[in-house]
Amino acid sequence: MGSITKDTASLPLRSKGGVKFGKELREKEFLFEKGYLNLNHGSFGTYPLPVRTALRSFQDAAESRPDDFIRYKYPVYINSSRTAVGEVINAPPKTVVFIPNATTGVNTVLRSLKFEEGDHILYFATIYKACGTTIEYITETTPVKSVKLEYTYPVEDDWLVNAFKQKVQEVQNSKGKVKIAVFDTVVSMPGVRVPFERLTKACKELGVLSCVDGAHAIGHLEVDVARLDPDFFVSNCHKWLHVPRGCAILYVPVRNQHLIRSTLPTSWGFKTLDSVPNTVNPKGAFGGDVESEYIGNFEFVGTIDNSPYLCIPQALEWRKILGGEKAIIEYCTKLAQDAGQLLAGALGTETMDNKTQTLSQCCMSMVRLPIDVEKALQAGEKAGLGKEKVGQAVTIWLHRKMLDDYNTFLQTLFYGGAWWTRLSGQVYVELNDFESVVPFLKELCERADKGEWTETVEKK
């Protein structure tokens, strides 16, 4: 079994009012079921007790006086949240609006743009699936075509940026135009950092609109949108900022706000093309003053529970008590890196990184699982399962067994001819937690090698 060696013992156990990061913080301030170990913060996030208190207070206020709260108080609270989150990413409040999730943000951008013959959307091989299918839909319903940058991690940042530039040039050489490029800050799966700063700069140089999918950005990386200056930027707050689901932001600089004509769904703030923009005294959905028509457009988008949007100030205050954004990001990044080395050493495998080690500069790490691919293919063939389905079948089995048999969860992926598991660093987790799952991971991989996963697959 792996152990916490000298190399992996450098992680500081910061504290909040005497409560240590890791298990102690998890048990005192989070809502996990007793005995359940959450190692997959990157998928859905979670939030502490003080933020739950804020959430419920807003929900109670909305129920006690619905019209008063929704029409008059909510706009004031939402403005405070926009200001608060804007300070985290160095964005003026007039450029930030709230949406339920990053996917909604990417959809809002792509569905708002007017595409013409010859236009292309450029996307990367590791695009989040929902954003990829959005592009497929847009290409079905508009004249735009899509172009994909193919590769398999690990790759170097220099290679990726150069390959991006070459792909744009290829489209231009074919008499086309890349109108917009969609790329991540940190890929969802595999969980690696993307050189999004350099890609954004390359977009400017090449005359391409940049849509930065920062689903893993706020609370995960230090982001300064004033310096980055993307054309569009979306980020979830419910993943890494300790805010309830679903809460995300859409950042659009003033220069591009005229391009975002409709919310998703189209709602109160929509204006027809022959409407004259009210730039002197813009109003919100219920007649209150707003900074711009762009802000007013997103102020009220149908009746849903918007309470998570209002929890931003409380979440940031709680994080400030923990030590602030920089301290939290530093802890989570170092934890993910140390945990990756610990598990890879214990399992006799490796972490996913490039030679310059830029892929691992985030709060997640990828570790290869020691599952024999040839044995899996043979077991799948014996069970009547096609080779192309084995990767997903084993992954589904692993996910179910982690929860049912071991009371934990690690996001897992069949990628580049092997199974990889993703580790999420977080303030309520410590290195001992990752060390504790080594025995079960070994056992689970051994069970997979014996073909146990074939007992539950659908054979076609």
C-alpha positions, 0 to 999 in steps of 0.5 A: 500500500502507498504511504505519505512519503517525504515528497508528498508530505509538503501539503500544508493543512491550513485551518479555519478558526482552529478547524483543519482542512480535510476530514475535520472541516468536512465533518464540521461544515459539510453535509456529507452522509456519515462514512461517505467519502466524496473525492469527485468534487469536480463533477457537481461541487458542494457547499458548506453549512453557512452557505446552506443557511444563506440559501434557505433564508433567500428561499424562505424570503421568496415564499413569505412575500413572493411578489415583494421579493421577486419583483423588488428585493431580488434585483438588489440581491442579484446586483450584489452578487454580480459585483461580488463575483466580478471582483473575483475575476476582475470584471466590471459588474456590467459585463457579468450575468447569471445563468444556471450552468456553463453549458447554458452559457455556451448555448447562449453564445452560439445560438446568438451569433449570426452564421453565414456560408463559409463560417466555421466553429472550431472546437477541441477533441476534449470538448465537454460532450454537451457543448459538442452536441450543441455545436452539432445542433448549430451546424444542423440549423444554420449555414455554419460548419464545424472543424475539430482539432484532433489529439490525445493527451498528454500534449505540450502547450506549444504543440496545442497552440500551434496546432490551433493556429494551423487548423485556422489557417487550413480553414482559411486556405479552403476559402472558409473562416473560423468565426468562433473557437470554443475551448476550456480552461480545464478539461472536464475529462481528462482533468487537465489544464488548457493553455487558454490564455495563449489560445485567447491571445491567438484568437485575437491575432487570427481574427477569431471570436473566443468562447472560453468554457471555464466550467472549471475556472472560478474558485479553481484557477486565478482568472483575470478577465480584464487581462485575458480579454476573451470575447465570451467567458462562461464559468460555473460557480457551483463546482469550485466556489462552494455555491449551490447548484446551479449557478454560473456566470456569463461574461461578455465585454461591452464591445460584444454585448450587442451580439447576445440578443436573447437569453436562453430561453428567450424571455422578458428582455428580448428586443426585436431588431427594429427596437431602439436600444435604451442606453440612457435609462435602461430598465429591468424586467419589473421596471427597475433601473439597470446598468444596461439592456444586456443586464436587464435582459438576463435579470429575470429569465422565467420563474425558477429558484434563483436563490443559488445566484444570491449565495455568492457573497456568503460563499466568498465570505466563508472562503475569505475566512478559510484564507481567501481565493489564493490560499484555497486554490494553492491547497487544492492544486497541491493536494491533487498533485500529491494525491496523483503521485501517491496513487500512481506510486501505489498502483504502479502506474503513472499520472497524466502530464506532459514534459513541462508539467503544465497539464497538472497545474489545476485542482484535478489530476489523472491517474491510470488504473492498472486494468489489463486492456487485453484481458478486458477485450477478451472478456468482452468478446467472450460475453458477446460484447463488441470491442468498441463497447468495452471501455464504456462498459467497464467504466460504468461498472467501476462507477457503480461498484465504487458507490455500492461496495466502497461508499465513495466515487472517483470519476473514471474514463477510458481514454487513449487505450487505458482507464484513468481516474480523476482526483479532485483536490478540495478543502474538505479532503486531505492526503490520508483520504486518497491513501485510504482508497488505495486498497479498494482501487487495487481490489476493484482493478483485480475484479475487473481483470477477472471479468466481473464487469461482464455480468451486468453488461447488455450483450448485443 
